[in-house]
């Protein structure tokens, strides 16, 4: 059996347009011997950090000595043109041989950039599993490089014949030598990091994020501080949540009292799902509401100023609970008001551990930085969650004070920027973005549609369905216990502010509308970009789209 890179052939891929290619991949895996490697979903023209993807080769087969052949598969019927075989697409007719030539030239060019002095020699084969080519062939088509429906059972045999009979070319007149087999395999392995299997990419992103971002927890927990007061200023995806979880687990194992406090309710809910003691995780206002209920008072969550009343209740009660907590973790510190923080910090025992986790680039509420004199500071500019391509985009737009560093294992898919002019076009473009992601194989539950606007000003946030999918969205109402009531759907629909602190494989950031490039815009864009593990779509007004493009030009 041949080696397959990537190794997984996912069920998600079978759902989509790649089902026929997967059949071919399984055939090649079974019929080619073990000294052959089949690379599938090879994306080319990914240069430097700009990472633009211009096309894809279905398969590249390489033998043990580095001889390579690219297979371009075209399903369905093709036509015979004047000098080429032609495939009809919605955008028009395209010549197959011309397309293959362009792909291979780009692939050779990229190999030359990464391996100076070497030349990638790669053959080609057109595979037409559904079409029988008869009569004279167009001038650009070589019968020896064509496998149609008549010979599809011999595809693997034909590949082996071509590679085994290949004559090693000499060094070129420009002094380039034939590529080394090890370099070819390494080069192609890097190109298929972004595979057509979105399930595999999703699992890889999550697995590597958990593994790599744990480094922050390792560093932070090696520090010896007296008293232990640590401020962590970490960019999105740097591992702040992993640090919080490790501290909560350690406290639980030592039978110590612990409290994790954040600002956003959805983040607190997510922490409760994974923390060793769910009751130790809450928002600042949940903690204040608990204080009120301890006094036997009721809370009317719809009353004006209810959140101010709750905050004041916690501030007033904090002195009574002074020095009662062994571990305090304040997450989303940039969102806390100074008097909130001062109240919470009173709760920590003198010999206890306190952590302040923040990212100034996500300060959407424009709070003043919290002074923490005497605290040790640990900074982490490495983003392990976002794909490389989105870190590059954030840096190009200068969304953070200091450039981020990409630390994850996922390259990511090209972001998409769509424009809307009115409400109908806004809904249409947002719906189209979701539909395209689903067609690519992403599950609706892995997509988050986030609005730039607030709950009361959004044209999107109230939709029961989008792109034919039922939405999971906040209704604006709460239970008697203060829990947000959400609708029953798979497609997440939320505001940018509420979703901060969370992540999804795919993010559609919509209703982006601004007429001035300022700090508020930079922070909102950064929060939106840094929520995505794999890919991002921006749906922006004409002015906003123009200013984003100007920043990138």
RODO-2510 file (C-alpha; in nm, 4 decimals, decimal comma):
residues 553
     n   res          X          Y          Z
     1     x     0,0000     0,0000     0,0000
     2     x     0,1145     0,3504    -0,0804
     3     x     0,1758     0,6141     0,1847
     4     x    -0,0898     0,8862     0,2007
     5     x    -0,0199     1,2465     0,3046
     6     x    -0,2216     1,3699     0,4883
     7     x    -0,2942     1,0283     0,6376
     8     x    -0,6600     1,0832     0,7204
     9     x    -0,9404     1,0539     0,4674
    10     x    -1,2277     1,2112     0,6554
    11     x    -1,5983     1,1566     0,6381
    12     x    -1,6423     1,5326     0,6010
    13     x    -1,4558     1,5235     0,2722
    14     x    -1,6895     1,2545     0,1440
    15     x    -1,9855     1,4860     0,2039
    16     x    -1,8567     1,7526    -0,0270
    17     x    -1,7370     1,8031    -0,3788
    18     x    -1,4207     1,5955    -0,3176
    19     x    -1,5996     1,2590    -0,2900
    20     x    -1,4808     1,1426    -0,6336
    21     x    -1,1225     1,2465    -0,5589
    22     x    -1,1376     1,0456    -0,2363
    23     x    -1,2376     0,7376    -0,4383
    24     x    -0,9271     0,7905    -0,6521
    25     x    -0,7097     0,8417    -0,3446
    26     x    -0,8286     0,5127    -0,1951
    27     x    -0,7612     0,3378    -0,5260
    28     x    -0,4052     0,4737    -0,5404
    29     x    -0,3453     0,3813    -0,1790
    30     x    -0,4478     0,0211    -0,2474
    31     x    -0,2804    -0,0318    -0,5856
    32     x     0,0491     0,1527    -0,5540
    33     x     0,3274    -0,0261    -0,3610
    34     x     0,4783     0,1000    -0,0384
    35     x     0,7692     0,2893    -0,1988
    36     x     0,5232     0,5422    -0,3402
    37     x     0,3797     0,8411    -0,1536
    38     x     0,0575     1,0117    -0,2623
    39     x     0,0162     1,3768    -0,1633
    40     x    -0,3429     1,4945    -0,2007
    41     x    -0,4818     1,8471    -0,1941
    42     x    -0,1497     2,0144    -0,2792
    43     x    -0,1922     2,3939    -0,2653
    44     x     0,0626     2,5960    -0,4573
    45     x     0,1823     2,9569    -0,4757
    46     x     0,2080     3,0005    -0,1011
    47     x     0,5019     3,2379    -0,0907
    48     x     0,6682     3,3668     0,2275
    49     x     0,4280     3,4911     0,4913
    50     x     0,1772     3,6393     0,2471
    51     x     0,0488     3,2861     0,1929
    52     x    -0,1748     3,3510    -0,1078
    53     x    -0,3198     3,0298    -0,2469
    54     x    -0,3833     3,0452    -0,6201
    55     x    -0,4662     2,6876    -0,7048
    56     x    -0,4553     2,3218    -0,6213
    57     x    -0,3229     2,0003    -0,7722
    58     x    -0,5376     1,6977    -0,6943
    59     x    -0,2557     1,4449    -0,6418
    60     x     0,1217     1,4281    -0,6625
    61     x     0,2794     1,0828    -0,6528
    62     x     0,6497     1,0552    -0,5610
    63     x     0,8608     0,7395    -0,5599
    64     x     1,1508     0,6540    -0,3296
    65     x     1,4118     0,8296    -0,5453
    66     x     1,2127     1,1517    -0,5817
    67     x     1,0572     1,1023    -0,9255
    68     x     0,7242     1,2856    -0,9227
    69     x     0,4062     1,3040    -1,1271
    70     x     0,1065     1,5337    -1,0823
    71     x    -0,2418     1,3934    -1,1498
    72     x    -0,5163     1,6359    -1,2423
    73     x    -0,8603     1,4723    -1,2148
    74     x    -1,1568     1,6131    -1,4049
    75     x    -1,4943     1,4545    -1,3368
    76     x    -1,7861     1,4584    -1,5770
    77     x    -1,7817     1,5423    -1,9445
    78     x    -1,5066     1,7362    -2,1192
    79     x    -1,5076     1,8828    -2,4693
    80     x    -1,2428     1,8831    -2,7417
    81     x    -1,1262     2,2316    -2,8284
    82     x    -0,9035     2,3508    -3,1088
    83     x    -0,5807     2,2772    -2,9222
    84     x    -0,6838     2,1536    -2,5770
    85     x    -0,9401     1,9511    -2,3867
    86     x    -1,1928     2,1886    -2,2324
    87     x    -1,3983     2,1738    -1,9119
    88     x    -1,7026     2,3964    -1,8793
    89     x    -1,7443     2,5831    -1,5481
    90     x    -1,9934     2,8414    -1,4310
    91     x    -1,7290     3,1079    -1,4936
    92     x    -1,6601     2,9808    -1,8460
    93     x    -1,4587     2,7185    -2,0307
    94     x    -1,1037     2,6313    -1,9213
    95     x    -0,8370     2,4353    -2,1044
    96     x    -0,7182     2,1349    -1,9040
    97     x    -0,3613     2,1151    -2,0322
    98     x    -0,3165     2,4910    -1,9930
    99     x    -0,4412     2,4660    -1,6350
   100     x    -0,2012     2,1820    -1,5551
   101     x     0,0906     2,3714    -1,7119
   102     x     0,0152     2,6807    -1,5046
   103     x    -0,0105     2,4753    -1,1853
   104     x     0,3166     2,2945    -1,2447
   105     x     0,5021     2,6121    -1,3373
   106     x     0,3879     2,7757    -1,0145
   107     x     0,4852     2,4668    -0,8165
   108     x     0,8327     2,4590    -0,9737
   109     x     0,8750     2,8300    -0,9078
   110     x     0,7833     2,7936    -0,5424
   111     x     1,0184     2,4984    -0,5006
   112     x     1,3002     2,7035    -0,6538
   113     x     1,2380     2,9840    -0,4052
   114     x     1,2607     2,7510    -0,1064
   115     x     1,5449     2,5334    -0,2458
   116     x     1,7875     2,7567    -0,4402
   117     x     2,0112     2,5693    -0,6819
   118     x     1,7675     2,2796    -0,7263
   119     x     1,5145     2,2148    -1,0018
   120     x     1,1861     2,0301    -0,9432
   121     x     1,1249     1,7945    -1,2371
   122     x     0,7664     1,6730    -1,2305
   123     x     0,5640     1,4901    -1,4937
   124     x     0,1880     1,5134    -1,5385
   125     x    -0,1152     1,2976    -1,6078
   126     x    -0,4730     1,3958    -1,6935
   127     x    -0,7308     1,1628    -1,5387
   128     x    -1,0852     1,1664    -1,6823
   129     x    -1,2753     0,8902    -1,4942
   130     x    -1,6142     0,9691    -1,6555
   131     x    -1,5214     1,0649    -2,0099
   132     x    -1,4075     0,8556    -2,3055
   133     x    -1,1859     1,0548    -2,5397
   134     x    -1,2172     0,9389    -2,9013
   135     x    -1,0879     1,0635    -3,2330
   136     x    -0,7896     1,2893    -3,2922
   137     x    -0,6566     1,4622    -2,9823
   138     x    -0,5935     1,8386    -2,9587
   139     x    -0,2329     1,9441    -3,0169
   140     x    -0,1614     2,0150    -2,6481
   141     x    -0,2722     1,6693    -2,5316
   142     x    -0,0297     1,3782    -2,5207
   143     x    -0,2093     1,0416    -2,5334
   144     x     0,0639     0,8934    -2,3120
   145     x    -0,0277     1,1477    -2,0437
   146     x    -0,4021     1,0819    -2,0535
   147     x    -0,6075     0,8202    -1,8674
   148     x    -0,9768     0,8325    -1,9546
   149     x    -1,2782     0,6181    -1,8649
   150     x    -1,1534     0,3388    -2,0906
   151     x    -0,8324     0,2913    -1,8881
   152     x    -0,9276     0,4100    -1,5402
   153     x    -0,8611     0,0661    -1,3893
   154     x    -0,5002     0,1090    -1,5063
   155     x    -0,4429     0,4483    -1,3450
   156     x    -0,2004     0,3157    -1,0822
   157     x    -0,0190     0,0990    -1,3357
   158     x     0,0168     0,3934    -1,5738
   159     x     0,1644     0,6091    -1,2965
   160     x     0,4236     0,3433    -1,2183
   161     x     0,5127     0,3019    -1,5878
   162     x     0,5735     0,6738    -1,6320
   163     x     0,7865     0,7075    -1,3187
   164     x     0,9867     0,3895    -1,3692
   165     x     1,0687     0,4822    -1,7287
   166     x     1,1594     0,8412    -1,6487
   167     x     1,5104     0,9409    -1,7531
   168     x     1,6870     1,1582    -1,4930
   169     x     1,7430     1,4971    -1,6582
   170     x     2,0892     1,6524    -1,6472
   171     x     2,1732     1,9763    -1,4702
   172     x     2,0349     2,2728    -1,6592
   173     x     2,2296     2,5375    -1,8441
   174     x     2,1566     2,7699    -1,5513
   175     x     2,3467     2,5407    -1,3161
   176     x     2,0366     2,4006    -1,1442
   177     x     2,0683     2,0396    -1,0352
   178     x     1,7803     1,7913    -1,0091
   179     x     1,6019     1,8156    -0,6747
   180     x     1,6994     1,5902    -0,3871
   181     x     1,4327     1,3311    -0,2970
   182     x     1,4303     1,4297     0,0713
   183     x     1,3795     1,7959    -0,0186
   184     x     1,0908     1,7058    -0,2514
   185     x     0,9089     1,5099     0,0187
   186     x     0,9663     1,7821     0,2774
   187     x     0,8456     2,0502     0,0359
   188     x     0,5254     1,8641    -0,0527
   189     x     0,4564     1,7726     0,3100
   190     x     0,4600     2,1416     0,3980
   191     x     0,2256     2,2262     0,1112
   192     x    -0,0424     1,9847     0,2300
   193     x    -0,0549     2,1268     0,5839
   194     x    -0,3798     2,2841     0,4637
   195     x    -0,5601     1,9747     0,3440
   196     x    -0,9021     1,9538     0,1787
   197     x    -1,0167     1,7558     0,4837
   198     x    -1,1501     2,0290     0,7113
   199     x    -1,2224     1,7801     0,9904
   200     x    -0,8554     1,6838     0,9988
   201     x    -0,7488     2,0491     0,9933
   202     x    -0,9882     2,1262     1,2774
   203     x    -0,8605     1,8448     1,4951
   204     x    -0,5018     1,9376     1,4181
   205     x    -0,5678     2,3010     1,5156
   206     x    -0,7270     2,2090     1,8472
   207     x    -0,4723     1,9416     1,9350
   208     x    -0,1699     2,1562     1,8595
   209     x    -0,3197     2,4582     2,0353
   210     x    -0,3674     2,2593     2,3550
   211     x    -0,0163     2,1171     2,3342
   212     x     0,1724     2,4297     2,2304
   213     x    -0,0147     2,6890     2,4341
   214     x     0,0529     2,4868     2,7466
   215     x     0,3988     2,6406     2,7386
   216     x     0,2679     2,9590     2,8983
   217     x     0,1304     2,7605     3,1905
   218     x     0,4654     2,5844     3,2249
   219     x     0,6629     2,9108     3,2317
   220     x     0,4247     3,0898     3,4653
   221     x     0,4074     2,8056     3,7146
   222     x     0,7863     2,7843     3,7421
   223     x     0,8067     3,1330     3,8891
   224     x     0,8683     3,1634     4,2613
   225     x     0,7055     3,4818     4,3914
   226     x     0,6400     3,6032     4,7438
   227     x     0,3635     3,6946     4,7590
   228     x     0,2554     3,5169     4,4395
   229     x     0,1057     3,7986     4,2354
   230     x     0,1468     3,7518     3,8586
   231     x     0,0181     3,9714     3,5790
   232     x     0,0112     3,7920     3,2413
   233     x    -0,0151     4,0193     2,9382
   234     x    -0,0764     3,7704     2,6608
   235     x    -0,2079     3,8071     2,3096
   236     x    -0,5127     3,6145     2,1925
   237     x    -0,4417     3,2440     2,1727
   238     x    -0,1289     3,2619     2,3898
   239     x    -0,2554     3,0106     2,6448
   240     x    -0,3983     3,2259     2,9243
   241     x    -0,6984     2,9959     2,9650
   242     x    -0,4725     2,6905     2,9870
   243     x    -0,2768     2,8614     3,2644
   244     x    -0,6013     2,9333     3,4511
   245     x    -0,7136     2,5707     3,4212
   246     x    -0,3812     2,4356     3,5460
   247     x    -0,3992     2,6608     3,8504
   248     x    -0,7587     2,5560     3,9220
   249     x    -0,6668     2,1877     3,8941
   250     x    -0,3691     2,2275     4,1265
   251     x    -0,5824     2,4094     4,3836
   252     x    -0,8512     2,1412     4,3626
   253     x    -0,5952     1,8644     4,4169
   254     x    -0,4604     2,0494     4,7224
   255     x    -0,8135     2,1031     4,8594
   256     x    -0,7711     2,4803     4,8424
   257     x    -1,0366     2,7412     4,7838
   258     x    -1,0237     2,8791     4,4307
   259     x    -1,2128     3,1406     4,2320
   260     x    -1,1996     3,2167     3,8597
   261     x    -1,3661     3,5439     3,7590
   262     x    -1,4076     3,6850     3,4075
   263     x    -1,6294     3,9447     3,2407
   264     x    -1,8137     3,7599     2,9634
   265     x    -2,0829     3,5067     3,0542
   266     x    -2,0127     3,2788     2,7527
   267     x    -1,6478     3,2512     2,8612
   268     x    -1,7525     3,1646     3,2161
   269     x    -1,9881     2,8977     3,0784
   270     x    -1,7029     2,7511     2,8715
   271     x    -1,4733     2,7440     3,1752
   272     x    -1,7388     2,5737     3,3878
   273     x    -1,7538     2,2953     3,1311
   274     x    -1,3837     2,2084     3,1743
   275     x    -1,2882     2,3297     3,5232
   276     x    -1,2442     2,0735     3,8045
   277     x    -1,4960     2,2648     4,0171
   278     x    -1,7555     2,4341     3,7918
   279     x    -1,8960     2,6378     4,0807
   280     x    -1,5621     2,8159     4,1183
   281     x    -1,5984     2,9823     3,7741
   282     x    -1,8225     3,2838     3,7290
   283     x    -1,8442     3,6327     3,5919
   284     x    -1,7962     3,9349     3,8120
   285     x    -2,1697     4,0057     3,7979
   286     x    -2,2606     3,6431     3,8733
   287     x    -2,0512     3,6682     4,1877
   288     x    -2,2265     3,9920     4,2796
   289     x    -2,5668     3,8324     4,2165
   290     x    -2,4675     3,5468     4,4490
   291     x    -2,3890     3,8062     4,7167
   292     x    -2,7345     3,9599     4,6779
   293     x    -2,9099     3,6239     4,6968
   294     x    -2,7097     3,5403     5,0110
   295     x    -2,8803     3,8406     5,1693
   296     x    -3,2184     3,6950     5,0737
   297     x    -3,2895     3,9635     4,8137
   298     x    -3,4425     3,9034     4,4711
   299     x    -3,2940     4,0281     4,1432
   300     x    -3,4972     4,1710     3,8574
   301     x    -3,2663     4,1180     3,5614
   302     x    -3,4792     4,3432     3,3404
   303     x    -3,4649     4,6413     3,5779
   304     x    -3,2660     4,9473     3,4644
   305     x    -2,9230     4,9631     3,6266
   306     x    -2,9406     4,6062     3,7540
   307     x    -2,5765     4,5348     3,6650
   308     x    -2,4558     4,8468     3,8486
   309     x    -2,6510     4,7352     4,1540
   310     x    -2,4971     4,3886     4,1354
   311     x    -2,1436     4,5265     4,1017
   312     x    -2,1927     4,7535     4,4022
   313     x    -2,3224     4,4612     4,6089
   314     x    -1,9963     4,2744     4,5515
   315     x    -1,7860     4,5820     4,6256
   316     x    -1,9741     4,6352     4,9533
   317     x    -1,9494     4,2688     5,0593
   318     x    -1,5817     4,2148     4,9708
   319     x    -1,4386     4,3408     5,3053
   320     x    -1,6449     4,0786     5,4901
   321     x    -1,4795     3,8035     5,2796
   322     x    -1,1306     3,9463     5,3071
   323     x    -0,8400     3,6988     5,2842
   324     x    -1,0623     3,3939     5,2340
   325     x    -0,9399     3,2595     4,8967
   326     x    -0,6250     3,0532     4,8302
   327     x    -0,6325     3,1114     4,4535
   328     x    -0,7845     3,3960     4,2533
   329     x    -0,7690     3,4118     3,8728
   330     x    -0,9045     3,7252     3,7069
   331     x    -0,9397     3,6675     3,3328
   332     x    -1,0186     3,9349     3,0721
   333     x    -0,8573     4,1832     3,3091
   334     x    -0,8664     4,4576     3,0455
   335     x    -1,2478     4,4575     3,0792
   336     x    -1,2556     4,5155     3,4561
   337     x    -1,3137     4,8508     3,6191
   338     x    -1,0619     4,9458     3,8869
   339     x    -1,3059     4,9277     4,1793
   340     x    -1,4175     4,5795     4,0706
   341     x    -1,0582     4,4563     4,0713
   342     x    -0,9817     4,6168     4,4060
   343     x    -1,2801     4,4415     4,5612
   344     x    -1,1791     4,1025     4,4260
   345     x    -0,8132     4,1290     4,5228
   346     x    -0,9132     4,1719     4,8876
   347     x    -1,0325     3,8101     4,8837
   348     x    -0,6854     3,6573     4,8393
   349     x    -0,4991     3,5278     5,1432
   350     x    -0,1585     3,6941     5,2046
   351     x     0,0171     3,3675     5,1151
   352     x    -0,2329     3,2837     4,8380
   353     x    -0,1847     3,2982     4,4602
   354     x    -0,3367     3,5700     4,2425
   355     x    -0,3283     3,5916     3,8623
   356     x    -0,4349     3,8819     3,6441
   357     x    -0,4752     3,7735     3,2802
   358     x    -0,5264     4,0381     3,0137
   359     x    -0,4820     4,1392     2,6517
   360     x    -0,4870     4,5178     2,5985
   361     x    -0,5540     4,4635     2,2263
   362     x    -0,8968     4,3234     2,3207
   363     x    -0,9979     4,6191     2,5381
   364     x    -1,3336     4,6759     2,3667
   365     x    -1,4821     4,8627     2,6649
   366     x    -1,2020     5,1226     2,6745
   367     x    -1,1228     5,0637     3,0423
   368     x    -0,8147     5,2302     3,1867
   369     x    -0,5256     4,9892     3,2540
   370     x    -0,5354     4,8505     3,6054
   371     x    -0,2325     4,9566     3,8184
   372     x    -0,0897     4,6547     3,9981
   373     x     0,2200     4,7842     4,1769
   374     x     0,4627     4,5200     4,2970
   375     x     0,3239     4,2458     4,0723
   376     x     0,5539     4,0392     3,8512
   377     x     0,4727     4,0672     3,4796
   378     x     0,4946     3,7933     3,2172
   379     x     0,4387     3,8896     2,8527
   380     x     0,3552     3,6479     2,5721
   381     x     0,3162     3,7788     2,2132
   382     x     0,2841     3,4275     2,0640
   383     x    -0,0548     3,3277     1,9233
   384     x    -0,0894     2,9489     1,9159
   385     x    -0,4595     2,9413     1,8222
   386     x    -0,4934     3,1534     1,5088
   387     x    -0,3693     3,0141     1,1778
   388     x    -0,0504     3,1679     1,0416
   389     x    -0,2322     3,3469     0,7630
   390     x    -0,4585     3,5366     1,0058
   391     x    -0,1668     3,6325     1,2296
   392     x     0,0002     3,7699     0,9166
   393     x    -0,3173     3,9628     0,8299
   394     x    -0,3478     4,1083     1,1818
   395     x     0,0150     4,2228     1,1672
   396     x    -0,0304     4,3729     0,8204
   397     x    -0,3261     4,5748     0,9502
   398     x    -0,1256     4,6699     1,2625
   399     x    -0,4087     4,5621     1,4904
   400     x    -0,1841     4,5188     1,7959
   401     x     0,0726     4,7505     1,9501
   402     x     0,3436     4,4906     1,8991
   403     x     0,3323     4,2362     1,6146
   404     x     0,2086     3,8922     1,7067
   405     x     0,4146     3,5816     1,6507
   406     x     0,2486     3,2772     1,4933
   407     x     0,3119     2,9750     1,7105
   408     x     0,0487     2,7305     1,5898
   409     x     0,0747     2,4364     1,3519
   410     x    -0,2004     2,5438     1,1105
   411     x    -0,1331     2,7572     0,8060
   412     x    -0,5023     2,8344     0,7475
   413     x    -0,7183     2,9194     0,4493
   414     x    -0,7187     3,2510     0,2698
   415     x    -0,9497     3,5049     0,4404
   416     x    -1,2329     3,6462     0,2307
   417     x    -1,3500     4,0086     0,2218
   418     x    -1,7046     4,0722     0,0963
   419     x    -1,8785     4,4058     0,0502
   420     x    -2,2407     4,5048     0,1106
   421     x    -2,4288     4,8221     0,0216
   422     x    -2,7669     4,7765     0,1926
   423     x    -2,9541     4,5466     0,4288
   424     x    -3,0593     4,2983     0,1612
   425     x    -2,7042     4,2684     0,0345
   426     x    -2,5760     4,2404     0,3914
   427     x    -2,7961     3,9395     0,4640
   428     x    -2,7245     3,7917     0,1215
   429     x    -2,3461     3,8191     0,1523
   430     x    -2,3486     3,6827     0,5080
   431     x    -2,5674     3,3922     0,4019
   432     x    -2,3436     3,3239     0,1016
   433     x    -2,0356     3,3187     0,3254
   434     x    -2,1936     3,0576     0,5528
   435     x    -2,3117     2,8499     0,2556
   436     x    -1,9629     2,8483     0,1034
   437     x    -1,8085     2,7307     0,4301
   438     x    -2,0591     2,4476     0,4577
   439     x    -1,9897     2,3464     0,0964
   440     x    -1,6206     2,3277     0,1842
   441     x    -1,7066     2,0655     0,4462
   442     x    -1,7329     2,2731     0,7644
   443     x    -2,0162     2,1732     0,9952
   444     x    -2,2643     2,4500     1,0877
   445     x    -2,1738     2,3960     1,4531
   446     x    -1,8120     2,4908     1,3718
   447     x    -1,9133     2,8291     1,2257
   448     x    -1,9681     3,1466     1,4292
   449     x    -2,1375     3,4456     1,2666
   450     x    -2,0442     3,7526     1,4698
   451     x    -2,1899     4,0969     1,4240
   452     x    -1,9822     4,4127     1,4532
   453     x    -2,2839     4,5894     1,5988
   454     x    -2,4569     4,5532     1,9345
   455     x    -2,7717     4,3537     2,0065
   456     x    -3,0022     4,6524     1,9585
   457     x    -2,8561     4,7793     1,6304
   458     x    -2,7924     4,4626     1,4320
   459     x    -2,9879     4,3554     1,1244
   460     x    -2,8467     4,0031     1,1568
   461     x    -2,8656     3,9104     1,5232
   462     x    -3,2390     3,8379     1,5284
   463     x    -3,2467     3,5912     1,2366
   464     x    -3,3948     3,2515     1,3186
   465     x    -3,2262     3,0955     1,0163
   466     x    -2,9272     3,1877     0,8018
   467     x    -2,8116     3,0028     0,4902
   468     x    -3,0830     2,7479     0,5627
   469     x    -2,9424     2,6770     0,9108
   470     x    -3,1194     2,7318     1,2419
   471     x    -2,9273     2,9814     1,4505
   472     x    -2,8145     2,9516     1,8105
   473     x    -2,8422     3,3053     1,9458
   474     x    -2,9028     3,4972     2,2667
   475     x    -3,2673     3,5994     2,2957
   476     x    -3,1960     3,8966     2,5228
   477     x    -3,3780     3,7239     2,8090
   478     x    -3,2499     3,5528     3,1240
   479     x    -3,3738     3,2777     3,3527
   480     x    -3,4547     3,3586     3,7138
   481     x    -3,1045     3,2391     3,7995
   482     x    -2,9520     3,4889     3,5582
   483     x    -2,8627     3,2432     3,2813
   484     x    -2,8870     3,3748     2,9267
   485     x    -3,1633     3,2098     2,7245
   486     x    -3,0478     3,1022     2,3775
   487     x    -3,2344     2,9521     2,0844
   488     x    -3,1919     2,5898     1,9815
   489     x    -2,9794     2,5861     1,6664
   490     x    -2,6412     2,4728     1,5341
   491     x    -2,5113     2,7911     1,3694
   492     x    -2,3778     3,0315     1,6327
   493     x    -2,5001     3,3890     1,5857
   494     x    -2,3655     3,6382     1,8367
   495     x    -2,2169     3,9808     1,8879
   496     x    -1,8445     4,0384     1,8738
   497     x    -1,8521     4,1599     2,2350
   498     x    -2,0272     3,8509     2,3718
   499     x    -1,8105     3,6047     2,1792
   500     x    -1,4832     3,7521     2,3019
   501     x    -1,2850     3,4873     2,4878
   502     x    -1,4201     3,2059     2,2706
   503     x    -1,3187     3,0563     1,9363
   504     x    -1,4603     2,8705     1,6365
   505     x    -1,3095     2,6956     1,3365
   506     x    -1,4738     2,9451     1,1020
   507     x    -1,5710     3,3032     1,1817
   508     x    -1,7912     3,5238     0,9665
   509     x    -1,7528     3,8781     1,1003
   510     x    -2,0401     4,0735     0,9505
   511     x    -2,1992     4,4205     0,9596
   512     x    -1,8513     4,5746     0,9713
   513     x    -1,9153     4,9429     0,9254
   514     x    -1,6899     5,2387     1,0049
   515     x    -1,5805     5,5588     0,8351
   516     x    -1,2593     5,6239     1,0297
   517     x    -0,9635     5,4000     1,1037
   518     x    -0,9081     5,4345     1,4797
   519     x    -0,8161     5,2381     1,7911
   520     x    -1,1706     5,1100     1,8417
   521     x    -1,1751     4,9674     1,4871
   522     x    -0,8360     4,8031     1,5335
   523     x    -0,9442     4,6342     1,8554
   524     x    -1,2714     4,5067     1,7137
   525     x    -1,1025     4,3678     1,4047
   526     x    -0,8386     4,2014     1,6180
   527     x    -1,0957     4,0335     1,8403
   528     x    -1,2827     3,9108     1,5317
   529     x    -0,9726     3,7815     1,3537
   530     x    -0,8369     3,6075     1,6613
   531     x    -1,1562     3,4055     1,7201
   532     x    -1,0948     3,1862     1,4118
   533     x    -0,8965     2,8620     1,4261
   534     x    -0,9010     2,7955     1,0511
   535     x    -1,0613     3,0612     0,8351
   536     x    -1,2269     3,4028     0,8364
   537     x    -1,4788     3,5912     0,6237
   538     x    -1,5265     3,9675     0,6627
   539     x    -1,8529     4,1231     0,5411
   540     x    -1,7999     4,4994     0,5343
   541     x    -1,9677     4,8180     0,4135
   542     x    -1,8204     4,9995     0,1150
   543     x    -1,6298     5,2496     0,3322
   544     x    -1,5002     4,9844     0,5701
   545     x    -1,3972     4,7535     0,2848
   546     x    -1,2116     5,0382     0,1143
   547     x    -1,0200     5,1341     0,4302
   548     x    -0,9236     4,7724     0,5042
   549     x    -0,7903     4,7344     0,1503
   550     x    -0,6022     5,0641     0,1772
   551     x    -0,4259     4,9420     0,4901
   552     x    -0,3151     4,6310     0,3048
   553     x    -0,1988     4,8043    -0,0128
***
